[in-house]
Amino acid sequence: MRKSLFKPVTFKKGGIHPLENKHLSAHKAIVELPLPDQLSINLSQHLGKKAKAIVEKKQVVCIGDVIAEADGPFSALIHAPASGTIKRIEEKLSAQGIMETTIVIEVNKEKTGIDRSKFETLNEIDLSSFSREELIKKIQQNGIVGQGGAAFPTHMKLSPPLDKQIDVLIINGAECEPYLTADHQLMLEKSMEIIKGTLVLAKILGVEHTFIGIEQNKFDAIDLFTKILNDQNITHIQVIPLITKYPQGGEKQLINAITGRDIPSGQLPFDIGVVVHNVGTAFSIYEALYYNKPVMDRVTTITGFVKNPGNFRIKIGTSFQHAIDTGAQGFLDEERVRSVINGGPMMGQSVRQLDVTVMKGTGGIVALADAEITYQDEGPCIRCSRCIDVCPINLMPLQLADDTIMNNGKLLRDALDCIECGNCSYICPTNRKLVHWIKIGKKVYRTWKVQEEKFNKNI
């Protein structure tokens, strides 16, 4: 394999090296999960306003049908992941821990098997024949959102304000969260498809430079992408090896590592001429363009304290319970499981029950046992400054936590810049729940801001 010409890079400040634990599922081939009898698709599959259901109880739907339409520009279409009948529309707890309007489909497995054939025929595409607007519309019609976790509607990310000059596109293949390997395996199995999706993104944005950032612990993916780009003589896309460090895959950290640019407080990548997309998003764009396939499933790692850790292609709306039972073949010892996490252990969220379902942004389902989780009381801050040293945003987590506890809303503006990576909580020697307090601090600041504006209006 040919090596990348670039030296490994990383972001300039902070970061940690938690135990990776990726060996459990690394290099395990992607397996398609069997269809469940029922799918529950909540209407907040994206960052922004939830979609509007356009189906009703007892209605028959076909795989790929639109079942919920976007409600505004920062919303996304939702498609039926399988053929079947709408069983009910109800309020149901989501993997994000809140009650969401949910469409429940009673799956017709036989009909799904027949109907899915329409998404299995490869279309020969001449990319030059598509305009930028046509490509964005295609992405929007297929309900594509960012698959790195944030689930930002992709069509909006590809439509920067007219006064923003975008010159850099970055494809995020870092996958820095411990345990997770779905993106890595996708890069190994669908490398050419990801590159074709990247070419679509580059055409839409009209960028001069495109980079694919991959952490060094995925050296085989670095070599593979480098070889393909060289063999295909694709010179305007370059593979950048990244030093293995958490949170290397954070948008701000990735941009800083590859371009040296910093995003000022309160601004977005648009503002410094950069757009970042996940490798899974690039693959979804490829499927949309070449197979007319909307987002109905995704590759997710199921790992941790399970019998068969691995990477699985799972239908959106599949329950965690079904995914764990049929894909991972159950827990090693159910009585010892202490937490099941939606996402990775650093930035993910523990779910309250296993009938919550896989969403477009679900990159991992991680089961942790008693040996991996210790609940300890918070001690006092000893002013060791370790949380400051590891913060990749250059914040003072200890002070933000204290201001939150003291309800000092006017001092919490910096809390909005926190990416909630968990470094500060991970490193704290007295077990302070710093990220928890900063998350609350964001709400305290917004509440104070509203009250302050009302007060000023009344003066």
N, C-alpha and C positions, 0 to 999 in steps of 0.2 A: 504494500500500500504506500501511496505517496503522502508525505507529511505536509501539514500546512506550512506555508512560508512565514507565518507570523509567530512571534513569541507570545506565550501565554500572558494575559493581562488580567487585571482586577480593578475594583473600585478603590478609591484613594483612602477611605477612612472607615474604620470599624470592621465588624464582621466577626464570626466565630467559626469553630469547626466541631459541630456536634457529631455524635456517632451517626454514621450514614445508614447502616442497616439495610442497604440496598441489595445485599447479596441474596436476601430471601427470594426476591422475584426477578432479579437482573437476568437478562438473556433468556427469559422464558417466553416462548412464542405466544403471540396474541391469539387467544381462543375466543370464539364467539359463544356468548352465554346463551343457554336455552331460553326460549321465550317463556315468561310467566303466564299464568292464567289471566292476570289482571295487571294493567298499567295505570299508575296514578301520576298525571302530569300537572304540576302546579304552574300557574300562569306568570310566575316571576322567575323565568329561566334566564334572566338577563338583568344587567344593571340598568335601572331606569324604570319607567312606569310599566306596571304589569300589563300583559296582553288582555284582550277582550275575547271571551269565549263566543264562538259563532255556531256552536253545535248545541243540541238539546238532548235530554234523556230519551233513550231508545233509538236514537238516530244511528244508522249504519254508516261507518266510515271505512275508507280504504287507506292502506299504508301510504303515507306521503300527502294525504289530504290536509289542508289548512284547517285546524280546529280552533285556533285563536289568532285574531288579527292584531297587528301592532297598534298601540294606542299612543300615537305621537312619534316624533323622530327618534327619541331615545328608548324605543321599545322594539320588539322583534317578533316576527311571526313564529307560531308554534305549529308543528305538523304531527299528524298521527304516526307514532312509531310502529304501529301494526294495524292490520285490518281487524274490525270487530264492531261492537255495539257500545254506544255511550251508556254506561250503567247508571251514572249519576254525576252531578256537579255539586261539590261540597267544600266546606272549609276543613282543611286538614293540615296537621303539623308538617312542615317541610324540613329538609335537612339543614336549613339555615336557622332552625329553632323558632320559627314564627308560624302563625296560622296563615295559610294561603288558600285562595280559591283554586280548586283542583278538579281536573277532568279525569274521571275514572272510566277506562275502557275495558270491557270484557273481551278478551282477545280470541279471535278465530284463527287458530294456528294454521289450519289447512289452507284457508284463503290467503293468509299472510304469505305463506310459502309460494303460492301462485302469483300473487300480486307484486311481490318484491322483484320479480324478474325484470320489471320495467326500469329498475335502477341498476341492472347488472350488465347493460350493453354499453361498451365503450364508444364514445363519440370522437371521431377525428376532428380536432379543433385547429383552426388557423387563428392564432391569437391576434395577428395583425388585422383581422377582419372585424374585430370588436372595438367599439369606441370605449373610452373611459366610463362614460355614463351607462352604457349597456352592461359593462362588467359589474359596476356597483349595484345596478338594479338586479342582476342575477344573484349577487351575494345577498341582497336584501330579501329577495323572493324565497331564498332557501333558509332563512332564519339563522344565519351564521352569527355567532357571538364569539368573543375571545375565550379560548379554551384553556388559558393559563390559570383560571380561577376567578378573575374579576367579571367575566362574562359581559364585557362592554359590547354593545351592538357594533359589529364590524363595519357595516356600511357607513356609520357615523365617524368611525375612526379613519375611514378612507376619504372623508369629506372635510378636510381642514378649512378654516376660514380663508377667504380669498387673500387676506393680507399676510398669511403665513406661508413662507417659502420652505417647502420640505425638500431636503437634499439627501437625507439618509433614511434607509429602511433597515431595521434590525429584526431578524428572526430569532426568537428566543428558544434555544435548545439547552438552556442551563440545567433546568430541573434540579434545583439546589435543595429542595425539601428532603429531609431524611426519609427513608423507606420507599419513596415513589420512584417508579421506573417505567411508567407508561410512555412518556415522551421519548425516552431512550430507545425502547423497543420499537416504537413507531418509526423513529429515525432509521433504525436498522432494517426494518421490513418495508418501509414506504419512502425510501430516500428520494427516488426519482420523482415520485408523486409530490412530495413536499417541495422539491425544487421547482416543479411545474406550477404549483400553487404560489410559490415565491415570485416567479416570473410574472404571474397575473398581478400580484400586489405591486411589484416594481413598475409595471406598465401603468397601472391606475395612478400611482403617485408621481410618476415621471422623475424618479430619483436618479442621482448620479452615482450613488454608492449604496450597495446592498451587502449586509454582513449577516452571517449565520454564526451566532455565538454558542459554543458548546463547551461545557466544563471538561477539564482534563480527565476526570474519572470516567469519561465516556470516549476514551481514545479511539475505540473502534468506529464510533460514529464520526469523529473528526476525520479519520483516515478515509472512510467510505465517501463522505460528502466531498472531500478534497479530490479524490480520484474521479468521481463522476463529473465534477465541474471541469477538471482538467481534460478528461476524455471527450466531453461534449463541447470543449472550447468555450465555455461560458465564463468570460473574463470579468464581467461586471458584478459577479457575486463572489464574495470571499469568505472563507471559513476562518473564524477567529477563536483560537483555543482560550478558554478562561480558566484562571486559577481556581481550584476547587475550594470555595469558601462560601459560607451562608451569610447574607441572602444574595448571592451572585445573580440570581434570576429576577430580583426586584427590578422594576422598570428603570428607576432612577439610577440604581447601581450598575445595571447593564449598559445604559447609555454612557455613564461616566467611564466605565472600563474600556469600552470600545472607541468612543469618540473624544473622551476627555472633557466633554461638555457637562455643565451642571444645570439642573432645572431650578430656577429661583423659587423661593417660597410662594405658594399660591398660583404657580403657573403649571403648564402641561408640556409634555414633549413637543407638541405642535409649536410652542413658543420658541424652541431652540432648533427647529427644523428637523425633528426626528419623529418617526412613527415606529412603534414596536408591535410585532405580532408573534404569537406562540406558534411552534411547529404544528401543533394540532389544528390551529386555525388555518394555516396554510394547506394542510391536508384536506380539511373540510371544503375549502375553496376549490381545490382540485376536483373533489367528488362532485361538487355542485356544477362545475363547468363541463367536466368530461362525462359525467354519468347522470346529470340532472337530478342529483340526490340531495334532498334537504337534510338538515341536521336531525337525525332520528335516533342516533346512537353515538357512543364515544368510547375511546379506549381508556380504561380505568384500572389502576393497580389495586388489587385486594391482597393485603399482606398483614404481617404482624403475627399475632397468636392464632393462626389458622393452620389447617392441615395441608392446604395446597396453595401457598402464595403464588400469585401470578399476575399476568396482564390480560384483561378481558375486554372484548367489545360488547358493550352492554346497552340495551335499549333505554332511552330516556323514559323515566317513569317506573323502572324496575325497583322493587323494594330492596333495601340493604340486606334484609333477611334472605330473600331469594338469591341475591348475588353471592352472599357468604355461603349459603347451603349448597348451591349448584355449581358455583365456580370454585370457591376455596374449600369445598367439602366440609364446611363447618369449623367450629373452634376446636383447638387442641383440648381444651378443658373449659366448658362453658362457665363453671363456677368460679374460675380464676380470672375471667375477663372483667376488667375494671372500667374500660372505656372503648367505645368505637367512634372513630373520628372521621368526619367528612372532610377530606383533604389530607394534608400532612400534619405531623405532630407539632410543628412550630407555629403554623398559621391557621391550621384547621380548627374545626369546632366539634366538640363532643356532642353526639346525638343522644336524644333522650329516649328514643325507642327505635327499633329496627324496621318498623314499617314505613319509615321515611324513605324517599326514593331518589334515585340517581338523577342529577340535573345536567344541563349542558356544561356546567363548570365543575363537575365532580371528577377530579383527577385521581382521587385515591379514597379507599375505604381501609382504614388502619385499625386493627384490633390490638389493644394493649392490655397486658396481663398485670397482675398485682406486683410482680417483680420490677416492672418498668414504670410504675406510677407510685410515687410516695406523696402523701398529703401532709404538709408540714405547716404549722402556724407561722404567720409572718412575724419576723423579728424587727427591731428598730433599724433604721438606716445608720450605718457606721461610717458614712462619708468616705468610702473606699474609692469611689469614682469609677469602679469597673463598668457600671452601666453606661457611663459617658464614653469610656474608651471603646466599647463595642458598638455603640449606636452608629449605623451607617448614614444617618441624616444629620449627625452632629448636634443632637438635642441633649437636654439634661433630664433624663427620665426621672431621677430621684426628686428633682424640684417640681416637675409636672405632677408627679404623684402626690406630693405634699400639698400643692396648690389645689388639686382636686379634693383631697380630704378636707381642706380648709374652706372649700367652696369659693375660691378666689377666681371667679369667672374671667375677670378682666386680665388676669395674668396667664391665661391658658391658650392664647392664640397659637403658640408654637405646637400645641397638641395636634392641630389639624395637619401638620406636616408628618406626623408619625405614620409609618407604613405598617405598624403592628406586626413586625417581624418576630418579636419575642426574644430578641437577643438579651435585652436588659433583664427580663425575668429569669432567663436561663442562667445568666452569669452571677446573679445576686447571691452573695454568701449567707444572707439572712432571710432568704426566701420571700422577699417582698414581691407581691403580685403587681409588678409595675405596669405591664401592658393592660391588665384589667383596669387599673386606676386611670391610665391615660385614655382608654376607650370611653370611660365615664367622663373624663375631663373634656373630651370633644363635645359631649352633650351639654355639659355645664357651660362651656364657652358659648355654644350656639344659643342656649337659653338666655345667658347674660346679654348677648349681642342683641337679641330681639327686644329684651326689656330696655336696654340702653337706647335703642332706636325709638321705641315708643316714648320714653322719657324725654328725649331731645325734641320730638315732634310736639310735645305738649308744653314745651317751655315758651 
